[in-house]
Amino acid sequence: MPRLPAPFARLIEARGMPCTVTGIEDLSPWFRRVHLAGEGLRGHPWAPCQVTTFRVTPTEFRRYTPDAFDAETGRMSLLFYRHSTGARNVLPPGEAWLDGLTVGDRVNPIGLEATRSFRARAVPGTVLMCGDATTVGLWDSMIRWLGDGARVCGVVEVPAHDVPLVQGLLPDVEVVAQTERHGESLLTWLDGSPRQEVAHAYLAGHGQTIQQARTLLRARYGLHRSDISTQPYWATGKAGL
């Protein structure tokens, strides 16, 4: 996301929904769930795929996807994946902001919306989900939103040390260990998995992997472009997606 002069950034943040950090859970050194509560969240329409924005430095913003939202009580949680755990002196802006959060802090999430091309939809048939560690919260919320009767399949690629954790969070999809080449394990699984009828596919996470997975899905499953929703969260060589 672009940098803005600090005065303009403060004005944008002031339009947000004041919230208090009510809880922080470190599920592993890499996954942190943050719980927020605020009156501005009450009554807000919500569905998976929506994102909200935080000012993480005086001049910079980052977008994140809630993994749970309760409009009645005015609460939401976000499951963050920290790429740079262990590199305390070189944390990127979003992770430095996350690392500094404590219970009781005030934050102002700005907006809560999804792009026109990446929105949750209830469709008859099987829904396929593909992503990386940055998408775990998204798929968790999507599976719960679809409900117990939904047919879900797919693959999520995460570092080997977090495979058991993520498999417990997402029992309906295959969780594979990533290699040094990002996206390799996910694409290998897609190419070798038993072919089945898929009504709609969601691809999120690493931008370059999404491009290759979309091409593979269209060829292997015969999906039309309109049956595949994509949303890059980050990309090699780019910051702040």
C-alpha positions in Angstrom: 0.0 0.0 0.0 1.3 3.5 -0.7 2.8 5.8 1.9 0.9 8.9 2.9 2.0 12.1 4.7 1.4 11.5 8.4 -1.3 14.2 8.8 -3.4 12.6 6.0 -2.8 9.1 7.4 -4.1 10.3 10.8 -7.2 11.7 9.1 -7.9 8.4 7.4 -7.4 6.4 10.6 -9.8 8.7 12.4 -12.6 7.3 10.1 -12.1 3.9 11.5 -14.0 1.9 14.1 -12.3 2.4 17.5 -11.6 -1.0 19.1 -9.8 -2.4 22.1 -7.5 -5.4 22.0 -9.2 -7.8 24.3 -7.0 -10.9 23.8 -3.8 -12.1 22.1 -3.2 -15.8 21.4 0.2 -17.1 20.1 -0.8 -20.4 18.5 2.8 -20.9 17.5 5.8 -18.6 17.0 4.4 -17.8 13.6 0.7 -17.6 14.1 -0.9 -14.9 16.3 -4.6 -14.4 16.8 -5.7 -11.0 18.0 -9.2 -10.3 19.5 -10.9 -6.9 19.2 -14.0 -5.4 20.6 -15.7 -2.1 19.7 -19.1 -0.5 19.5 -18.5 0.4 15.8 -18.5 -3.3 14.9 -22.0 -3.8 16.2 -24.5 -4.4 13.4 -21.9 -4.3 10.7 -22.6 -6.6 7.8 -19.9 -9.2 7.4 -18.9 -12.3 5.3 -15.6 -14.1 4.7 -13.3 -12.4 2.2 -13.8 -9.0 3.7 -10.7 -7.1 4.8 -10.0 -4.3 7.1 -7.1 -1.8 7.3 -4.8 -0.7 10.1 -2.4 2.2 10.2 0.8 0.3 11.2 3.3 3.3 11.1 2.7 7.0 11.1 2.6 6.9 7.3 1.7 3.3 6.3 -1.3 1.0 6.3 -1.8 -2.7 5.9 -4.9 -4.8 5.1 -5.8 -8.0 7.0 -8.7 -10.5 6.9 -10.8 -11.2 10.0 -11.2 -14.9 10.8 -14.3 -14.3 13.0 -16.8 -11.6 13.3 -19.8 -11.1 15.7 -21.9 -8.1 14.7 -24.2 -8.6 17.7 -21.5 -8.3 20.3 -19.2 -6.0 18.4 -16.2 -8.4 18.3 -13.9 -9.8 15.7 -10.6 -11.7 15.6 -7.8 -11.8 13.1 -5.3 -14.6 12.6 -2.0 -13.2 11.5 0.9 -15.1 10.0 4.4 -13.7 10.8 6.9 -14.2 8.0 9.8 -12.7 9.9 9.7 -14.4 13.3 13.2 -14.3 14.9 14.4 -11.3 12.9 13.5 -8.7 15.5 15.8 -6.0 14.2 14.4 -6.1 10.6 10.7 -6.6 11.0 8.6 -5.2 8.2 6.1 -2.5 9.3 3.0 -4.7 9.6 4.8 -7.3 11.7 6.5 -4.7 13.9 3.1 -3.2 14.6 1.7 -6.7 15.4 4.7 -7.5 17.6 4.0 -4.4 19.7 0.3 -5.0 20.3 -0.7 -5.7 23.9 -4.1 -6.3 25.6 -5.8 -3.0 26.3 -4.4 -1.2 23.3 -6.7 1.0 21.2 -6.7 0.4 17.5 -8.9 1.8 14.6 -9.7 -0.8 11.9 -10.7 1.1 8.8 -13.6 -0.3 6.8 -14.7 -3.9 6.3 -15.3 -4.8 2.7 -14.5 -7.3 -0.1 -13.6 -6.6 -3.7 -16.2 -7.3 -6.3 -14.1 -10.2 -7.7 -13.4 -11.9 -4.4 -16.5 -12.4 -2.3 -17.9 -15.4 -0.4 -20.7 -17.1 -2.2 -22.9 -20.1 -1.4 -22.9 -22.4 -4.4 -24.2 -26.0 -4.8 -21.4 -28.4 -5.2 -17.8 -28.6 -4.0 -15.8 -25.5 -3.1 -12.0 -25.7 -3.6 -9.7 -23.5 -1.5 -6.0 -23.0 -2.1 -3.5 -20.8 -0.3 -0.5 -20.4 2.0 0.0 -19.6 5.6 -1.3 -16.1 5.2 -4.8 -17.5 4.2 -5.4 -19.8 7.1 -7.8 -17.4 8.9 -9.7 -16.8 5.6 -10.3 -20.5 5.0 -11.2 -21.0 8.7 -13.9 -18.3 8.4 -15.1 -19.5 5.0 -15.6 -23.1 6.1 -17.6 -22.1 9.1 -19.7 -19.7 7.0 -20.5 -22.3 4.4 -21.8 -24.6 7.2 -21.7 -28.3 8.1 -23.4 -29.4 4.9 -20.9 -27.8 2.6 -18.5 -29.9 0.5 -15.0 -28.4 0.8 -11.6 -29.6 -0.6 -8.3 -27.9 -1.4 -4.8 -27.5 -0.2 -2.9 -25.0 2.0 0.9 -24.8 2.0 2.6 -23.8 5.3 6.1 -24.3 6.8 6.6 -27.8 8.0 6.7 -26.9 11.7 3.1 -25.6 11.5 1.5 -28.4 9.5 -0.1 -30.1 12.5 -1.4 -26.8 13.9 -3.0 -25.8 10.6 -4.4 -29.2 9.9 -6.2 -29.0 13.2 -7.6 -25.6 12.2 -8.6 -26.7 8.7 -9.5 -30.4 8.8 -11.4 -30.2 5.5 -8.4 -29.4 3.4 -5.0 -30.9 2.8 -2.1 -29.2 4.5 1.3 -29.7 2.9 4.8 -28.5 4.0 6.3 -25.8 1.8 9.7 -26.2 0.3 12.4 -23.6 -0.4 10.5 -22.8 -3.6 7.3 -21.1 -2.6 4.2 -22.7 -4.1 5.9 -25.9 -5.3 4.1 -28.2 -2.8 0.7 -26.6 -3.4 1.0 -26.9 -7.2 2.3 -30.5 -7.0 -0.7 -31.4 -4.9 -3.1 -29.8 -7.3 -1.5 -31.5 -10.3 -1.6 -35.0 -8.7 -4.8 -34.9 -6.6 -7.8 -37.0 -7.8 -9.9 -35.0 -10.2 -13.4 -34.2 -9.0 -16.2 -31.9 -9.9 -15.7 -28.4 -8.4 -18.3 -25.7 -8.4 -16.1 -22.8 -7.4 -12.5 -22.3 -6.5 -10.9 -19.6 -4.2 -7.2 -18.9 -4.6 -5.5 -16.5 -2.2 -2.0 -15.7 -0.7 1.2 -15.6 -2.8 0.6 -13.8 -6.0 2.9 -15.8 -8.3 1.5 -19.1 -7.0 -2.0 -17.9 -7.6 -1.3 -17.2 -11.2 0.1 -20.7 -11.8 -2.7 -22.4 -9.8 -5.4 -20.7 -11.8 -3.9 -21.9 -15.0 -3.6 -25.4 -13.6 -7.2 -25.5 -12.3 -8.7 -24.3 -15.6 -6.8 -27.0 -17.5 -7.3 -29.9 -14.9 -10.9 -29.1 -13.7 -12.3 -27.3 -16.7 -13.3 -24.3 -14.7 -14.3 -21.1 -16.4 -12.7 -17.9 -15.3 -15.8 -16.8 -13.5 -15.7 -20.0 -11.4 -12.3 -19.0 -9.9 -11.9 -16.1 -7.4 -8.4 -14.8 -6.7 -6.9 -12.5 -4.2 -3.1 -12.0 -3.8 -2.1 -11.1 -0.2 1.6 -10.7 -1.0 4.0 -11.3 -3.8 7.7 -12.0 -4.2 9.5 -8.7 -4.7 6.6 -6.5 -3.6 5.6 -5.2 -0.2 2.3 -4.3 1.3 -0.1 -6.2 -0.9 
